[in-house]
């Protein structure tokens, strides 16, 4: 099965054209998709009425699919979730979410994530992605060296407000938490990425707390000036996006309250 790869931006993403996600993949196709994913970090495929099982089969090209955490899923669709404000089993339905990577509060964050557009608000919906590897490379030498010396403690409260800072004083004792470096290294390639996240960081190793918080704020402000590293995906029904959660950060832009929004999610570990 052949397909065309069309770059979306200089630093993030490519659209895959001519690939039928409902058909089986031969080894050559799977290898070519993995190569495109390694190069571009994000792949977009447009295909309406895609079945959940076809989305799962596509995801397995890139790794194992595991639903973890306390969000419930339907037994018949145990390998997919719905980011939705209209379904009874929907998760993370409303609200703006700033740049982050998913599951940094586990020892092993997600390798990749798939979202598939099902219900898109009439007013529009967008997800932003930025290249955390190139972002790191642009830091001033002194700022990068300071970041390289620091580890941070990430925490997530499944019962709290996912759009705001995760206050450890309000989180249950069994809330997942994990230490991660601010500058992360990809084991397979040696590529490095800056994991500057504000919403889930609750502790620091290598610097006092207030100094660590000031460092996060400084890195965040510096990264905010790198708009050319960002791809903004404006969702349409039938859009499938898979991205490298370790090398890209993503953020959800706000959308009109009360409008229905559903994306089918596949997490890859």
C-alpha atoms as a printed R data frame, in Angstrom:
    type eleno elety resid chain resno       x      y      z
1   ATOM     1    CA   UNK     A     1   0.000  0.000  0.000
2   ATOM     2    CA   UNK     A     2   1.570  3.286 -1.088
3   ATOM     3    CA   UNK     A     3   0.861  6.759  0.263
4   ATOM     4    CA   UNK     A     4   2.110 10.319 -0.018
5   ATOM     5    CA   UNK     A     5   3.694 12.278  2.863
6   ATOM     6    CA   UNK     A     6   2.988 16.021  2.828
7   ATOM     7    CA   UNK     A     7   4.794 18.127  5.434
8   ATOM     8    CA   UNK     A     8   2.460 20.340  7.474
9   ATOM     9    CA   UNK     A     9   5.011 22.747  9.012
10  ATOM    10    CA   UNK     A    10   8.821 22.915  9.074
11  ATOM    11    CA   UNK     A    11   9.061 21.462 12.591
12  ATOM    12    CA   UNK     A    12   5.842 19.535 13.277
13  ATOM    13    CA   UNK     A    13   3.690 17.132 11.345
14  ATOM    14    CA   UNK     A    14   2.904 15.550  8.012
15  ATOM    15    CA   UNK     A    15  -0.351 14.598  6.322
16  ATOM    16    CA   UNK     A    16  -0.584 11.028  4.998
17  ATOM    17    CA   UNK     A    17  -2.507 10.991  1.715
18  ATOM    18    CA   UNK     A    18  -3.742  7.856 -0.059
19  ATOM    19    CA   UNK     A    19  -3.787  5.529  2.957
20  ATOM    20    CA   UNK     A    20  -6.996  3.586  3.678
21  ATOM    21    CA   UNK     A    21  -7.124  3.010  7.428
22  ATOM    22    CA   UNK     A    22  -9.849  0.371  7.052
23  ATOM    23    CA   UNK     A    23  -7.568 -1.994  5.115
24  ATOM    24    CA   UNK     A    24  -4.816 -4.261  6.514
25  ATOM    25    CA   UNK     A    25  -1.230 -2.989  6.371
26  ATOM    26    CA   UNK     A    26   1.643 -4.946  4.899
27  ATOM    27    CA   UNK     A    27   5.084 -4.796  6.505
28  ATOM    28    CA   UNK     A    28   6.399 -2.266  3.999
29  ATOM    29    CA   UNK     A    29   3.507  0.123  4.739
30  ATOM    30    CA   UNK     A    30   3.919 -0.218  8.498
31  ATOM    31    CA   UNK     A    31   7.666  0.437  8.246
32  ATOM    32    CA   UNK     A    32   7.059  3.510  6.077
33  ATOM    33    CA   UNK     A    33   4.506  4.876  8.563
34  ATOM    34    CA   UNK     A    34   6.901  4.401 11.466
35  ATOM    35    CA   UNK     A    35   9.650  6.155  9.505
36  ATOM    36    CA   UNK     A    36   7.352  9.109  8.742
37  ATOM    37    CA   UNK     A    37   6.373  9.265 12.409
38  ATOM    38    CA   UNK     A    38  10.032  9.316 13.529
39  ATOM    39    CA   UNK     A    39  10.791 12.149 11.118
40  ATOM    40    CA   UNK     A    40   7.721 14.360 11.577
41  ATOM    41    CA   UNK     A    41   6.545 13.453 15.133
42  ATOM    42    CA   UNK     A    42   2.886 13.871 14.076
43  ATOM    43    CA   UNK     A    43   0.826 12.258 11.337
44  ATOM    44    CA   UNK     A    44  -2.584 13.378 10.070
45  ATOM    45    CA   UNK     A    45  -4.922 11.071  8.150
46  ATOM    46    CA   UNK     A    46  -8.367 12.212  7.009
47  ATOM    47    CA   UNK     A    47 -10.944  9.417  6.784
48  ATOM    48    CA   UNK     A    48 -14.594  9.733  7.768
49  ATOM    49    CA   UNK     A    49 -16.590  7.031  9.587
50  ATOM    50    CA   UNK     A    50 -13.514  5.187 10.808
51  ATOM    51    CA   UNK     A    51 -14.366  2.270 13.103
52  ATOM    52    CA   UNK     A    52 -12.799  2.018 16.554
53  ATOM    53    CA   UNK     A    53 -11.192 -1.316 15.692
54  ATOM    54    CA   UNK     A    54  -9.497  0.246 12.659
55  ATOM    55    CA   UNK     A    55  -8.125  3.030 14.842
56  ATOM    56    CA   UNK     A    56  -6.768  0.447 17.284
57  ATOM    57    CA   UNK     A    57  -5.188 -1.571 14.481
58  ATOM    58    CA   UNK     A    58  -3.471  1.571 13.192
59  ATOM    59    CA   UNK     A    59  -2.249  2.401 16.697
60  ATOM    60    CA   UNK     A    60  -0.646 -1.006 17.129
61  ATOM    61    CA   UNK     A    61   1.784 -0.161 14.336
62  ATOM    62    CA   UNK     A    62   3.428  2.238 16.783
63  ATOM    63    CA   UNK     A    63   3.285  0.341 20.081
64  ATOM    64    CA   UNK     A    64   1.139 -1.331 22.737
65  ATOM    65    CA   UNK     A    65  -2.222  0.192 23.639
66  ATOM    66    CA   UNK     A    66  -3.043  0.389 27.337
67  ATOM    67    CA   UNK     A    67  -5.782  2.299 29.166
68  ATOM    68    CA   UNK     A    68  -4.448  3.190 32.615
69  ATOM    69    CA   UNK     A    69  -5.643  5.409 35.401
70  ATOM    70    CA   UNK     A    70  -9.123  5.804 36.837
71  ATOM    71    CA   UNK     A    71 -11.063  6.901 33.763
72  ATOM    72    CA   UNK     A    72 -13.686  4.274 32.983
73  ATOM    73    CA   UNK     A    73 -14.124  2.744 29.540
74  ATOM    74    CA   UNK     A    74 -16.858  0.641 28.033
75  ATOM    75    CA   UNK     A    75 -16.007 -3.100 28.131
76  ATOM    76    CA   UNK     A    76 -16.660 -3.499 24.411
77  ATOM    77    CA   UNK     A    77 -14.171 -0.732 23.600
78  ATOM    78    CA   UNK     A    78 -11.499 -1.400 26.200
79  ATOM    79    CA   UNK     A    79  -8.722 -0.012 23.991
80  ATOM    80    CA   UNK     A    80 -10.315  3.366 23.256
81  ATOM    81    CA   UNK     A    81 -11.606  6.317 25.264
82  ATOM    82    CA   UNK     A    82 -13.720  9.318 24.355
83  ATOM    83    CA   UNK     A    83 -12.602 12.853 25.078
84  ATOM    84    CA   UNK     A    84 -16.142 14.143 25.136
85  ATOM    85    CA   UNK     A    85 -18.607 16.493 26.771
86  ATOM    86    CA   UNK     A    86 -21.619 14.717 25.249
87  ATOM    87    CA   UNK     A    87 -21.103 11.032 26.092
88  ATOM    88    CA   UNK     A    88 -21.811  9.518 29.499
89  ATOM    89    CA   UNK     A    89 -18.404  7.818 29.394
90  ATOM    90    CA   UNK     A    90 -16.634 10.949 28.161
91  ATOM    91    CA   UNK     A    91 -13.452 12.218 29.814
92  ATOM    92    CA   UNK     A    92 -11.694 15.605 29.802
93  ATOM    93    CA   UNK     A    93 -14.715 17.089 28.092
94  ATOM    94    CA   UNK     A    94 -14.484 20.857 28.517
95  ATOM    95    CA   UNK     A    95 -12.029 23.627 29.158
96  ATOM    96    CA   UNK     A    96  -8.781 25.012 27.825
97  ATOM    97    CA   UNK     A    97  -5.646 22.977 28.620
98  ATOM    98    CA   UNK     A    98  -2.190 24.545 28.349
99  ATOM    99    CA   UNK     A    99   0.899 22.884 26.862
100 ATOM   100    CA   UNK     A   100   1.874 19.569 28.437
101 ATOM   101    CA   UNK     A   101   2.732 15.937 27.751
102 ATOM   102    CA   UNK     A   102   0.363 13.165 28.830
103 ATOM   103    CA   UNK     A   103   1.144 10.849 31.748
104 ATOM   104    CA   UNK     A   104   4.350 12.465 32.932
105 ATOM   105    CA   UNK     A   105   2.990 11.553 36.377
106 ATOM   106    CA   UNK     A   106   3.701  7.884 35.562
107 ATOM   107    CA   UNK     A   107   7.243  6.507 35.466
108 ATOM   108    CA   UNK     A   108   6.807  5.837 31.751
109 ATOM   109    CA   UNK     A   109   4.756  8.564 30.024
110 ATOM   110    CA   UNK     A   110   2.755  7.711 26.929
111 ATOM   111    CA   UNK     A   111   4.849  7.151 23.830
112 ATOM   112    CA   UNK     A   112   2.145  8.359 21.464
113 ATOM   113    CA   UNK     A   113  -1.516  9.338 21.382
114 ATOM   114    CA   UNK     A   114  -4.204  9.079 18.718
115 ATOM   115    CA   UNK     A   115  -7.252 11.338 18.559
116 ATOM   116    CA   UNK     A   116 -10.013 10.889 15.982
117 ATOM   117    CA   UNK     A   117 -12.583 13.608 15.361
118 ATOM   118    CA   UNK     A   118 -16.221 12.525 15.737
119 ATOM   119    CA   UNK     A   119 -18.182 15.558 16.989
120 ATOM   120    CA   UNK     A   120 -16.612 18.954 16.325
121 ATOM   121    CA   UNK     A   121 -18.160 22.166 17.727
122 ATOM   122    CA   UNK     A   122 -19.720 24.388 15.033
123 ATOM   123    CA   UNK     A   123 -17.621 27.284 16.330
124 ATOM   124    CA   UNK     A   124 -14.479 25.203 15.795
125 ATOM   125    CA   UNK     A   125 -11.971 23.280 17.889
126 ATOM   126    CA   UNK     A   126  -8.186 23.310 17.770
127 ATOM   127    CA   UNK     A   127  -5.235 21.490 19.328
128 ATOM   128    CA   UNK     A   128  -1.759 23.018 19.268
129 ATOM   129    CA   UNK     A   129   1.446 20.978 19.071
130 ATOM   130    CA   UNK     A   130   4.982 22.304 19.589
131 ATOM   131    CA   UNK     A   131   8.359 20.679 19.047
132 ATOM   132    CA   UNK     A   132   9.969 20.307 22.482
133 ATOM   133    CA   UNK     A   133  13.262 19.101 20.974
134 ATOM   134    CA   UNK     A   134  13.908 22.127 18.776
135 ATOM   135    CA   UNK     A   135  12.654 24.291 21.641
136 ATOM   136    CA   UNK     A   136  15.404 22.894 23.865
137 ATOM   137    CA   UNK     A   137  18.023 23.545 21.224
138 ATOM   138    CA   UNK     A   138  17.103 27.223 21.090
139 ATOM   139    CA   UNK     A   139  17.544 27.884 24.797
140 ATOM   140    CA   UNK     A   140  20.452 30.099 25.853
141 ATOM   141    CA   UNK     A   141  23.373 27.982 27.063
142 ATOM   142    CA   UNK     A   142  23.089 29.035 30.699
143 ATOM   143    CA   UNK     A   143  19.332 28.450 30.854
144 ATOM   144    CA   UNK     A   144  19.680 25.015 29.281
145 ATOM   145    CA   UNK     A   145  22.445 24.024 31.703
146 ATOM   146    CA   UNK     A   146  20.258 25.046 34.638
147 ATOM   147    CA   UNK     A   147  17.375 22.994 33.282
148 ATOM   148    CA   UNK     A   148  19.580 19.947 32.747
149 ATOM   149    CA   UNK     A   149  20.401 19.838 36.461
150 ATOM   150    CA   UNK     A   150  16.778 19.659 37.623
151 ATOM   151    CA   UNK     A   151  14.216 16.902 38.079
152 ATOM   152    CA   UNK     A   152  10.566 17.641 38.779
153 ATOM   153    CA   UNK     A   153   7.800 15.728 40.521
154 ATOM   154    CA   UNK     A   154   4.607 15.415 38.479
155 ATOM   155    CA   UNK     A   155   1.253 14.604 40.097
156 ATOM   156    CA   UNK     A   156  -2.260 14.103 38.769
157 ATOM   157    CA   UNK     A   157  -5.529 14.121 40.703
158 ATOM   158    CA   UNK     A   158  -8.094 12.100 38.740
159 ATOM   159    CA   UNK     A   159 -10.809 13.553 40.968
160 ATOM   160    CA   UNK     A   160  -9.729 17.179 40.551
161 ATOM   161    CA   UNK     A   161  -9.749 19.881 37.891
162 ATOM   162    CA   UNK     A   162  -7.482 18.750 35.062
163 ATOM   163    CA   UNK     A   163  -7.292 22.269 33.600
164 ATOM   164    CA   UNK     A   164  -5.612 23.780 36.692
165 ATOM   165    CA   UNK     A   165  -2.475 23.230 38.780
166 ATOM   166    CA   UNK     A   166  -2.631 19.891 40.601
167 ATOM   167    CA   UNK     A   167  -2.548 20.908 44.263
168 ATOM   168    CA   UNK     A   168  -0.966 18.010 46.233
169 ATOM   169    CA   UNK     A   169  -2.831 19.102 49.382
170 ATOM   170    CA   UNK     A   170  -6.118 18.297 47.634
171 ATOM   171    CA   UNK     A   171  -5.035 15.093 45.869
172 ATOM   172    CA   UNK     A   172  -5.846 11.608 47.233
173 ATOM   173    CA   UNK     A   173  -2.890  9.659 48.586
174 ATOM   174    CA   UNK     A   174  -3.054  7.176 45.701
175 ATOM   175    CA   UNK     A   175  -2.845  9.864 43.011
176 ATOM   176    CA   UNK     A   176  -0.140  8.889 40.505
177 ATOM   177    CA   UNK     A   177   3.099 10.812 40.761
178 ATOM   178    CA   UNK     A   178   6.562 10.399 39.246
179 ATOM   179    CA   UNK     A   179   9.914 12.178 39.006
180 ATOM   180    CA   UNK     A   180  10.965 13.246 35.518
181 ATOM   181    CA   UNK     A   181  13.944 15.231 34.198
182 ATOM   182    CA   UNK     A   182  13.266 18.683 32.785
183 ATOM   183    CA   UNK     A   183  15.481 17.692 29.873
184 ATOM   184    CA   UNK     A   184  14.425 14.233 28.705
185 ATOM   185    CA   UNK     A   185  16.465 11.913 26.453
186 ATOM   186    CA   UNK     A   186  14.833  9.555 23.957
187 ATOM   187    CA   UNK     A   187  16.520  6.153 24.526
188 ATOM   188    CA   UNK     A   188  16.312  4.955 20.909
189 ATOM   189    CA   UNK     A   189  17.753  8.043 19.216
190 ATOM   190    CA   UNK     A   190  19.464 10.114 21.912
191 ATOM   191    CA   UNK     A   191  17.329 13.119 20.964
192 ATOM   192    CA   UNK     A   192  16.551 15.440 23.857
193 ATOM   193    CA   UNK     A   193  13.394 17.416 24.613
194 ATOM   194    CA   UNK     A   194  12.390 20.095 27.096
195 ATOM   195    CA   UNK     A   195   9.528 18.919 29.311
196 ATOM   196    CA   UNK     A   196   8.453 22.280 30.705
197 ATOM   197    CA   UNK     A   197   4.962 21.766 32.165
198 ATOM   198    CA   UNK     A   198   3.267 23.964 34.728
199 ATOM   199    CA   UNK     A   199  -0.011 22.195 35.457
200 ATOM   200    CA   UNK     A   200   1.338 18.989 37.049
201 ATOM   201    CA   UNK     A   201   4.695 19.953 38.626
202 ATOM   202    CA   UNK     A   202   4.537 19.873 42.448
203 ATOM   203    CA   UNK     A   203   8.173 19.369 43.528
204 ATOM   204    CA   UNK     A   204  11.810 19.801 42.516
205 ATOM   205    CA   UNK     A   205  15.084 17.933 42.918
206 ATOM   206    CA   UNK     A   206  18.326 19.849 42.457
207 ATOM   207    CA   UNK     A   207  16.979 23.275 43.417
208 ATOM   208    CA   UNK     A   208  14.818 24.678 46.232
209 ATOM   209    CA   UNK     A   209  11.101 24.802 45.484
210 ATOM   210    CA   UNK     A   210  10.816 28.542 44.865
211 ATOM   211    CA   UNK     A   211  13.910 28.552 42.646
212 ATOM   212    CA   UNK     A   212  12.515 25.598 40.708
213 ATOM   213    CA   UNK     A   213   9.177 27.316 40.220
214 ATOM   214    CA   UNK     A   214  10.943 30.444 38.971
215 ATOM   215    CA   UNK     A   215  12.939 28.293 36.527
216 ATOM   216    CA   UNK     A   216   9.743 26.724 35.161
217 ATOM   217    CA   UNK     A   217   8.242 30.195 34.693
218 ATOM   218    CA   UNK     A   218  11.396 31.420 32.936
219 ATOM   219    CA   UNK     A   219  11.449 28.430 30.589
220 ATOM   220    CA   UNK     A   220   7.728 28.807 29.927
221 ATOM   221    CA   UNK     A   221   8.074 32.475 29.005
222 ATOM   222    CA   UNK     A   222  11.027 31.725 26.740
223 ATOM   223    CA   UNK     A   223   9.126 28.935 24.964
224 ATOM   224    CA   UNK     A   224   6.120 31.199 24.445
225 ATOM   225    CA   UNK     A   225   8.126 33.196 21.921
226 ATOM   226    CA   UNK     A   226   8.705 30.203 19.628
227 ATOM   227    CA   UNK     A   227   5.458 30.248 17.636
228 ATOM   228    CA   UNK     A   228   7.223 28.926 14.541
229 ATOM   229    CA   UNK     A   229   7.653 25.570 16.347
230 ATOM   230    CA   UNK     A   230   3.883 25.179 16.689
231 ATOM   231    CA   UNK     A   231   1.361 23.428 14.461
232 ATOM   232    CA   UNK     A   232  -2.301 24.280 15.103
233 ATOM   233    CA   UNK     A   233  -4.694 21.540 14.072
234 ATOM   234    CA   UNK     A   234  -8.243 22.750 13.462
235 ATOM   235    CA   UNK     A   235 -10.391 19.675 13.821
236 ATOM   236    CA   UNK     A   236 -12.852 18.342 11.258
237 ATOM   237    CA   UNK     A   237 -14.938 15.169 11.563
238 ATOM   238    CA   UNK     A   238 -12.883 12.249 10.273
239 ATOM   239    CA   UNK     A   239  -9.480 13.670 11.185
240 ATOM   240    CA   UNK     A   240  -7.088 11.176 12.791
241 ATOM   241    CA   UNK     A   241  -3.972 12.614 14.420
242 ATOM   242    CA   UNK     A   242  -1.214 10.560 16.032
243 ATOM   243    CA   UNK     A   243   1.676 12.353 17.710
244 ATOM   244    CA   UNK     A   244   4.875 11.612 19.602
245 ATOM   245    CA   UNK     A   245   3.982 12.499 23.183
246 ATOM   246    CA   UNK     A   246   7.646 12.454 24.215
247 ATOM   247    CA   UNK     A   247   8.950 14.941 21.638
248 ATOM   248    CA   UNK     A   248   5.895 17.188 21.209
249 ATOM   249    CA   UNK     A   249   3.829 19.139 23.701
250 ATOM   250    CA   UNK     A   250   0.133 19.720 23.041
251 ATOM   251    CA   UNK     A   251  -2.495 22.164 24.243
252 ATOM   252    CA   UNK     A   252  -6.251 22.462 23.766
253 ATOM   253    CA   UNK     A   253  -7.657 25.804 22.756
254 ATOM   254    CA   UNK     A   254 -10.994 26.901 24.251
255 ATOM   255    CA   UNK     A   255 -14.250 26.323 22.392
256 ATOM   256    CA   UNK     A   256 -17.787 27.571 22.884
257 ATOM   257    CA   UNK     A   257 -19.372 26.187 26.051
258 ATOM   258    CA   UNK     A   258 -22.370 23.932 25.464
259 ATOM   259    CA   UNK     A   259 -21.321 22.806 21.994
260 ATOM   260    CA   UNK     A   260 -20.839 19.057 21.597
261 ATOM   261    CA   UNK     A   261 -17.273 17.819 21.136
262 ATOM   262    CA   UNK     A   262 -16.108 14.189 20.932
263 ATOM   263    CA   UNK     A   263 -12.711 12.798 19.970
264 ATOM   264    CA   UNK     A   264 -11.881  9.090 20.202
265 ATOM   265    CA   UNK     A   265  -8.592  8.560 22.008
266 ATOM   266    CA   UNK     A   266  -6.062  5.716 21.798
267 ATOM   267    CA   UNK     A   267  -3.079  5.860 24.214
268 ATOM   268    CA   UNK     A   268   0.130  4.065 23.179
269 ATOM   269    CA   UNK     A   269   2.788  3.064 25.741
